[in-house]
Amino acid sequence: MSTAIALGRARSDLDVMSRAGLPLHEFLSEAAVTVQRVVPFVGGCLATLDPATTIVSGVGKFEALRGRNDQDVMWAQIEYGGEEPTAIAAMIDAGRVALGVHAEFSGDIARSSRMMDLIVPVFDFRDEARVVFSDRSGPWGAISLFRGSDDAPFAASELTFLEEIAPAFTRGIRSGLLAQLGQREAASESGPAVIIVDAEDRIAQATPFAHTQLSRLAIVPDTGDPMTFVHSLVSGARRFGRGESDRIPRIRIRTRDGVWLVLHATPLVGSPDRSGDVVVTIEEARPQEVVELVAAAFGLTTRERDVTGMVLRGADTKEIAASMHVSPYTVQDHLKSIFDKAGVTSRRELVSRVYFDQYAPRIGGDIGPSGWFAS
């Protein structure tokens, strides 16, 4: 089979996968296999990102990286704790979709701290191709593909292909998040989920429930260490505290049983001997924290999100039309488009799909001391 035919088939396969409504872990696994057929790699890592903060919210690993979680924390510290021109955030800020580290630095990969401090000495990989999967709502994921010392660097044609398939990956990740529904696991324990990381990046203290919550964050069988999320947030919190970043370190993650969690980190202030401590909290996301992300995953336009927000607040067509200064017919057109994108046929189904798949089953149940549903 010629290279052109193979690339065309891979593009077509990825497009079909991205529209199939596969659960996230299935889409990522199948998509990685498809890419490897035409862009060979010895190791790969697919990450999902919170589009609001660009912080990693899920990790899947392939080939030589499968089961290698021993350096995840160091990766998070390099990726989010310093200045690296090929970091995900730097690519997003520069509007870059795909790059190869070898090509980026004209073969001088020593100019990349990530390559020289981690990738080369630990894994003996000599080139990395990176692709960011974004749309107008922000970045939804990224992939890193690696080649060893005996392999040729990624060619310009391969990087072009990776850039061309980015929209399919973006679509697949968005729909995969929405498809990631399952039977809610009964909580065997509850309470605050809090982790304190000291200045040496050690876990100084943690509540028992924090470990339970972290164990729920695996999105694929070959996921990375959940502490990657924690240390990504910690590194981001320190940069934010020093004024080096304007991104608030916070991520929303959907567990394998379909529950949205929100993780955020804040530098602690106090005695000098505790300088550098960061507190990370994990809690179930409130509806208002999820609606924006879910609406973005549906691919709604700004006007459609406005209409959806008013529907969720109980406004009727006339009220929506008056608020938006449009005709009721225009509102109905927006609703039809929203229903099509969300896969529903009525306002009630839309409310359930966007707002209550996580919360409605507990309405009428016990309320905890915080005023939120008890676990």
Order of alpha helices (4+ residues) and beta strands (2+ residues): alpha-alpha-beta-beta-alpha-alpha-beta-alpha-beta-beta-alpha-alpha-beta-beta-alpha-alpha-beta-beta-beta-alpha-alpha-alpha-alpha-alpha
